[in-house]
């Protein structure tokens, strides 16, 4: 994904203050059978570390792999793997690059966690926008973007190409029309950015706009609607992109827009860290 400069600067500053990174970059790849088999065998034993995170209702378990043959097999398997895809940690990756290019620091390594695509769930980033005009006028203008229907009950988008719009009391479904053929241009995040943020809401610089808030895909619809209760804001719920689209776009040398995806599982800060 494209990165937001102020967030890269923030991640770089945090790394310098902490003397390292406290969360790995999350990478994914197509399944590698030999690694799957090693992990299956190793995890039959008790983990070295187990941490329960009540806030996230998650358990983190860590097993060491110390057998020289297994370590060598994993290294060889990754050397043969041509492509890995960043699914979480784009700004940390850019921060590492900035530190590498800094002649006073010049680090040449980072911390990564590798998951195959079968182990990941891909979720969207939703948007909340502070509306600088009457909400009824915005809803009326959305008719120009596609087929707009008011719903009896709030829900999440049912498919790619549909956006759900929430106010504090009402809900609409918008299905795009006149969808372009280009793989990047037809993404919901791009259509939302071009047709709604720019054309209707007059937001042309997402990375610097104080009116725009990104909401992680883990939140339920009712939780998101409660975030905008009694406000002059609208929430726009997007459908996640497909893993195949992510891989095809990346393999084609193109970049996704900022905040296109949100993945599970996610490793908590401080469970594993690396010092600069």
C-alpha positions as CSV (number, residue, x, y, z in Angstrom):
1,X,0.0,0.0,0.0
2,X,0.9,3.6,-0.4
3,X,2.1,5.2,2.9
4,X,1.2,8.4,4.7
5,X,4.3,10.6,5.2
6,X,3.4,11.8,8.7
7,X,2.8,8.3,9.9
8,X,6.2,7.1,8.5
9,X,7.9,10.0,10.3
10,X,6.0,9.0,13.5
11,X,7.1,5.3,13.2
12,X,10.7,6.4,12.6
13,X,10.7,8.6,15.7
14,X,9.1,5.8,17.8
15,X,11.8,3.4,16.7
16,X,14.6,5.8,17.6
17,X,13.1,6.6,21.0
18,X,12.6,2.9,21.8
19,X,15.9,1.8,20.3
20,X,14.1,-0.7,18.1
21,X,10.8,-2.1,16.8
22,X,8.3,-3.7,19.2
23,X,6.1,-5.3,16.5
24,X,7.0,-7.3,13.5
25,X,6.0,-6.5,9.9
26,X,3.4,-9.0,8.8
27,X,4.2,-10.7,5.5
28,X,2.2,-13.3,3.7
29,X,3.0,-15.8,0.9
30,X,1.5,-18.8,-0.8
31,X,1.6,-22.0,1.2
32,X,5.0,-23.7,1.6
33,X,4.4,-27.4,2.5
34,X,7.8,-28.1,4.1
35,X,7.3,-25.1,6.5
36,X,3.7,-26.2,7.2
37,X,4.9,-29.6,8.2
38,X,7.6,-28.2,10.5
39,X,5.2,-25.9,12.2
40,X,2.7,-28.7,12.6
41,X,5.3,-30.9,14.3
42,X,6.8,-28.2,16.5
43,X,3.4,-27.0,17.8
44,X,2.5,-30.5,19.1
45,X,4.7,-29.5,22.1
46,X,4.0,-27.0,24.8
47,X,4.8,-23.4,23.8
48,X,7.8,-21.6,25.3
49,X,5.7,-18.5,25.8
50,X,1.9,-18.1,26.2
51,X,0.3,-14.7,26.7
52,X,-3.4,-14.1,27.1
53,X,-4.6,-10.7,26.0
54,X,-8.1,-10.1,27.6
55,X,-8.6,-6.8,25.8
56,X,-8.3,-8.5,22.4
57,X,-9.7,-11.9,23.5
58,X,-6.6,-13.5,22.0
59,X,-3.9,-15.9,23.1
60,X,-0.3,-15.5,21.7
61,X,1.8,-18.7,21.8
62,X,5.5,-18.9,20.7
63,X,7.5,-22.0,19.9
64,X,11.3,-21.9,19.3
65,X,12.7,-23.8,16.3
66,X,16.2,-24.8,17.2
67,X,16.9,-28.0,15.3
68,X,19.6,-27.1,12.8
69,X,18.0,-29.2,10.1
70,X,14.6,-27.5,10.5
71,X,16.2,-24.1,10.6
72,X,18.1,-24.8,7.4
73,X,15.0,-26.2,5.7
74,X,13.0,-23.1,6.5
75,X,15.8,-20.8,5.3
76,X,16.1,-22.7,2.0
77,X,12.3,-22.7,1.5
78,X,12.2,-18.9,1.9
79,X,15.2,-18.4,-0.3
80,X,13.3,-20.2,-3.1
81,X,10.2,-18.2,-2.5
82,X,10.1,-15.3,-4.9
83,X,7.4,-13.1,-3.5
84,X,6.2,-12.0,0.0
85,X,3.4,-9.5,0.5
86,X,3.2,-6.9,3.2
87,X,-0.2,-7.1,4.8
88,X,0.5,-5.1,8.0
89,X,3.3,-2.8,8.7
90,X,3.7,-0.6,5.6
91,X,4.6,2.4,7.7
92,X,7.1,0.4,9.8
93,X,8.6,-0.9,6.5
94,X,9.0,2.7,5.2
95,X,10.5,3.7,8.6
96,X,13.1,0.9,8.4
97,X,14.0,2.1,4.9
98,X,14.4,5.7,6.3
99,X,16.6,4.4,9.0
100,X,18.7,2.4,6.5
101,X,19.1,5.5,4.3
102,X,20.2,7.6,7.4
103,X,24.1,7.6,7.3
104,X,24.2,8.0,11.1
105,X,22.1,4.8,11.7
106,X,22.1,2.6,8.6
107,X,20.3,-0.4,9.9
108,X,20.0,-3.3,7.5
109,X,17.6,-5.6,9.2
110,X,14.1,-5.7,10.5
111,X,11.6,-7.9,12.3
112,X,9.0,-9.8,10.3
113,X,6.4,-12.5,10.9
114,X,5.5,-14.8,8.0
115,X,2.0,-16.3,7.5
116,X,0.8,-18.2,4.5
117,X,-2.4,-16.9,2.9
118,X,-4.4,-19.8,4.2
119,X,-3.8,-18.5,7.8
120,X,-5.0,-15.0,7.3
121,X,-8.4,-13.3,7.2
122,X,-8.6,-10.2,5.1
123,X,-10.9,-7.4,6.5
124,X,-11.5,-3.8,5.3
125,X,-10.7,-0.4,6.7
126,X,-14.0,1.6,7.0
127,X,-14.2,5.4,6.9
128,X,-15.9,8.0,9.1
129,X,-16.1,11.4,7.6
130,X,-17.0,14.7,9.3
131,X,-19.6,16.2,6.8
132,X,-19.1,19.9,6.2
133,X,-22.6,20.3,4.7
134,X,-26.1,19.0,5.4
135,X,-26.2,15.2,5.4
136,X,-29.4,15.1,3.3
137,X,-27.7,17.0,0.5
138,X,-24.8,14.5,0.6
139,X,-27.2,11.5,0.4
140,X,-29.0,13.1,-2.5
141,X,-25.7,13.6,-4.4
142,X,-24.8,9.9,-3.8
143,X,-27.4,9.0,-6.4
144,X,-24.9,10.1,-9.0
145,X,-22.4,7.4,-7.9
146,X,-24.7,4.4,-8.3
147,X,-27.9,2.7,-7.1
148,X,-28.7,4.1,-3.7
149,X,-31.3,2.4,-1.5
150,X,-32.3,3.1,2.1
151,X,-32.2,0.0,4.3
152,X,-34.5,-0.9,7.2
153,X,-31.6,-2.2,9.3
154,X,-27.9,-1.4,9.3
155,X,-25.6,-4.2,7.9
156,X,-22.2,-4.7,6.5
157,X,-21.6,-4.7,2.7
158,X,-22.6,-8.0,1.2
159,X,-20.1,-8.0,-1.7
160,X,-17.4,-6.1,-3.5
161,X,-18.9,-3.1,-5.3
162,X,-21.3,-2.2,-2.4
163,X,-20.8,0.5,0.2
164,X,-23.0,0.9,3.3
165,X,-23.5,4.5,4.5
166,X,-24.5,5.1,8.1
167,X,-25.7,8.2,9.8
168,X,-26.5,8.1,13.5
169,X,-30.1,7.0,12.8
170,X,-30.3,5.8,9.2
171,X,-28.6,3.4,6.7
172,X,-28.2,3.2,2.9
173,X,-26.7,0.8,0.4
174,X,-24.8,2.1,-2.5
175,X,-23.9,-0.1,-5.4
176,X,-21.4,1.4,-7.9
177,X,-22.4,1.9,-11.6
178,X,-20.0,2.6,-14.5
179,X,-17.2,0.6,-12.9
180,X,-13.9,0.9,-14.7
181,X,-12.0,-2.2,-16.0
182,X,-8.7,-1.2,-14.5
183,X,-7.8,-3.4,-11.4
184,X,-6.8,-0.5,-9.3
185,X,-9.4,2.1,-10.4
186,X,-12.3,-0.3,-9.8
187,X,-11.4,-1.0,-6.1
188,X,-14.0,0.2,-3.7
189,X,-11.4,2.3,-1.8
190,X,-10.5,4.1,-5.0
191,X,-14.1,4.6,-6.2
192,X,-15.0,5.9,-2.7
193,X,-12.0,8.3,-2.8
194,X,-12.7,9.6,-6.3
195,X,-16.5,9.7,-6.5
196,X,-17.4,10.5,-2.9
197,X,-14.4,12.1,-1.0
198,X,-13.3,14.3,-3.9
199,X,-16.4,14.9,-6.0
200,X,-19.0,15.2,-3.2
201,X,-17.2,15.9,0.1
202,X,-14.4,18.1,-1.3
203,X,-11.6,16.1,0.4
204,X,-8.7,15.9,-2.0
205,X,-5.8,15.0,0.3
206,X,-6.8,12.0,2.4
207,X,-3.4,11.8,4.1
208,X,-3.7,15.3,5.7
209,X,-7.5,15.6,6.1
210,X,-8.7,16.1,9.7
211,X,-12.2,15.2,8.6
212,X,-11.4,11.6,7.8
213,X,-11.0,8.8,10.3
214,X,-10.1,5.1,9.4
215,X,-11.9,2.4,11.3
216,X,-10.5,-1.1,11.6
217,X,-12.6,-3.9,10.1
218,X,-12.8,-5.7,13.4
219,X,-15.6,-3.4,14.6
220,X,-19.3,-4.4,14.3
221,X,-21.8,-2.3,12.4
222,X,-23.6,-1.3,15.6
223,X,-20.3,-0.2,17.2
224,X,-19.4,2.0,14.2
225,X,-22.9,3.6,14.2
226,X,-22.4,4.3,17.9
227,X,-19.2,6.2,17.1
228,X,-21.2,8.7,15.0
229,X,-24.2,9.1,17.3
230,X,-25.4,12.7,17.7
231,X,-22.7,13.9,15.3
232,X,-22.6,15.5,11.8
233,X,-20.7,12.5,10.5
234,X,-21.3,9.6,8.1
235,X,-19.7,6.2,8.2
236,X,-18.8,4.4,5.0
237,X,-18.5,0.6,5.3
238,X,-16.4,-1.1,2.6
239,X,-16.2,-4.7,1.6
240,X,-12.7,-6.3,1.9
241,X,-10.8,-6.8,-1.3
242,X,-10.0,-10.4,-2.3
243,X,-6.7,-12.0,-1.5
244,X,-6.3,-12.8,-5.3
245,X,-6.8,-9.2,-6.2
246,X,-4.2,-8.2,-3.6
247,X,-1.7,-10.6,-5.1
248,X,-2.5,-9.9,-8.7
249,X,-2.1,-6.1,-8.2
250,X,1.1,-6.5,-6.3
251,X,2.6,-8.9,-8.8
252,X,1.7,-6.4,-11.5
253,X,4.0,-3.8,-9.8
254,X,1.1,-1.7,-8.6
255,X,0.3,-0.3,-5.2
256,X,-3.0,-0.4,-3.2
257,X,-4.3,2.9,-1.8
258,X,-3.6,3.7,1.8
259,X,-5.7,1.7,4.4
260,X,-7.0,-0.8,1.9
261,X,-6.9,-3.8,4.1
262,X,-6.9,-5.0,7.7
263,X,-5.7,-8.5,8.5
264,X,-6.2,-11.1,11.3
265,X,-4.4,-12.5,13.2
266,X,-2.3,-9.5,14.4
267,X,0.6,-9.8,16.8
268,X,0.5,-7.5,19.8
269,X,3.2,-4.9,20.5
270,X,6.0,-6.0,22.7
271,X,5.5,-9.8,22.4
272,X,8.5,-10.0,20.1
273,X,10.9,-7.0,19.6
274,X,14.2,-6.2,17.9
275,X,16.8,-3.7,18.9
276,X,18.5,-1.3,16.4
